[in-house]
Amino acid sequence: MSTAFEPFDLAGTKLANRIVMAPMTRSRAYDTVPTPVMAEYYAQRATAGLIITEGIQPSVVGQGYTHTPGLHSAEQIEGWRGVTDAVHAAGGRIFAQIMHAGRIGHPSLLPDGLHPVSPSTVRADGQLFTGTEMLDYLPPVELSPADIEATIADFATAARNAIEAGFDGVELHGANGYLLHQFLADNTNLRDDEWGGSIENRIRFVVEVVRAVAEAIGASRVGLRISPGNPYNDIAEVTHRELYPALVDAIDPIGLAYLHIAEQDERALTVELRKRFSGTLILNPYTPEGVTGPGELSLLDDGIADALAFGVLFLANPDLPARLAKGGPFNELDQTSFFGGTEKGYTDYPALA
C-alpha cells in the first residue's frame, strides 16, 4: 500500500495519514463568525491526516470576500472552538489558514471607511462579488512602514487566537495573489524602500510574518503556503525562479512545521525548493485537469513530497482517505452547490483559497 496511508509525525503533531485537505474558501460564516454548519463540514472530513481550513482574515481590513471568517475577536475565537472541538472529537487534526486578502477586496465589505491595502497602489484587474453585485476592484491603499509592522503583529495575534481556539497550528497563506504574495510579486510590489525592489527586500515581509508567528506560537505549529508563478488574482511573477529559492533559504532556519506548495507547471522548481527546505513538504500538485486525484499518490512514494493536498475531491468525498485507499469509487462534485448554491442558509461559493 502507498505510504500515503501511513501515520506521519508533522513536527510533533501526529497525523493518521499523509492525506491533507487543502484550504478552500467556503463563505459560510455569519458576520465573520464561524457557524455550526462549518463545524459539521470539517468534522465530516476529519479522517484527513491534516485539515487546513479556509482562509481566515487576521484583521478587519484583511477580509476579501463575503461571509468569510476571522480570528481577531472573542466571538470568532469561540466560534472556531466549536469547529476544532468537533474535528478533534472525530479524531482529526486541523490547522487554521491565516489569509490577509490585501488588494483583493472592496470597501463595501469593510466597516468604518476602511479600504483594502497592499504594498503598492496597483489595482487588480477583475471584479468581486459583494453579496449583491459584481464590482470592479479599486486601487488599494499603500501600506506605510508603520502599517506593515502593525500588519505583521496582526498575523501573530491571529495565530495566538488560533491556538486559544483549539487549532493544532496555523498555515500562513503566501499564495494565490493575496497580501503575502502581493509583496513577493513583481507587478504588485513597486516599493523602493526596505520592503520592495530587490528580491531580498520583496521576501522581507513574508519572512518577518513567518518569524513573528513562529515566535508567537512556536515554529513547529506553523506552515507556509506558496504558489510560485501563479497568475491568479492578476499576479505576474517574472523573477519567481530566483525569488522562491531565496525565500525558502531565508525561512528554513526558522524550523517551520511544513512548506506547502501549490504547484504550477514547474516540477523542476518544486524539486529545487524541496532540496532547500529541511522540513516537511506538502504538495498540492499541478495536474492538467486541475484536480488532484489518486494518480498523484505516487508522488509520495517517489519522495517528491511528504504529504499530498487534495481540494475539490474532498468536497465531494468527505471520507476521501478511505476511498483513495480502496481506489474509489469517487463522487462527482455537485456543480449546483459548488457555484452559488446554498446549504442551510449559507452561500457556498467556489474554492478560492
C-alpha positions, 0 to 999 in steps of 0.5 A: 500500500502507498505510504500515503496511508501511513501515520506521519509525525508533522513536527510533533503533531501526529497525523493518521495519514499523509492525506491533507485537505487543502484550504478552500474558501467556503463563505459560510460564516455569519458576520465573520463568525464561524457557524455550526454548519462549518463545524459539521463540514470539517468534522465530516472530513476529519479522517484527513491526516491534516485539515487546513481550513479556509482562509481566515482574515487576521484583521478587519481590513484583511477580509476579501470576500463575503461571509468569510471568517476571522480570528481577531475577536472573542466571538470568532475565537469561540466560534472556531472552538466549536469547529476544532472541538468537533474535528478533534472529537472525530479524531482529526487534526486541523490547522487554521489558514491565516489569509490577509486578502490585501488588494483583493477586496472592496470597501463595501465589505469593510466597516468604518471607511476602511479600504483594502491595502497592499504594498503598492497602489496597483489595482487588480484587474477583475471584479468581486462579488459583494453579496449583491453585485459584481464590482470592479476592484479599486486601487488599494491603499499603500501600506506605510512602514508603520502599517506593515509592522502593525500588519505583521503583529496582526498575523501573530495575534491571529495565530495566538487566537488560533491556538486559544481556539483549539487549532493544532497550528496555523498555515500562513497563506503566501499564495494565490495573489493575496497580501503575502504574495502581493509583496513577493510579486513583481507587478504588485510590489513597486516599493523602493524602500526596505520592503520592495525592489530587490528580491531580498527586500520583496521576501522581507515581509513574508519572512518577518510574518513567518518569524513573528508567528513562529515566535508567537506560537512556536515554529513547529505549529506553523506552515507556509503556503506558496504558489510560485508563478501563479497568475491568479488574482492578476499576479505576474511573477517574472523573477519567481525562479530566483525569488522562491529559492531565496525565500525558502533559504531565508525561512528554513532556519526558522524550523517551520512545521511544513512548506506547502506548495501549490504547484504550477507547471514547474516540477523542476522548481518544486524539486529545487525548493524541496532540496532547500527546505529541511522540513516537511513538504506538502504538495498540492500538485499541478495536474492538467485537469486541475484536480488532484486525484489518486494518480498523484499518490505516487508522488509520495512514494517517489519522495517528491513530497511528504504529504499530498493536498487534495481540494475539490475531491474532498468536497465531494468525498468527505471520507476521501482517505478511505476511498483513495485507499480502496481506489474509489469509487469517487463522487462527482462534485455537485456543480449546483452547490459548488457555484452559488448554491446554498446549504442551510442558509449559507452561500457556498461559493467556489474554492478560492483559497 
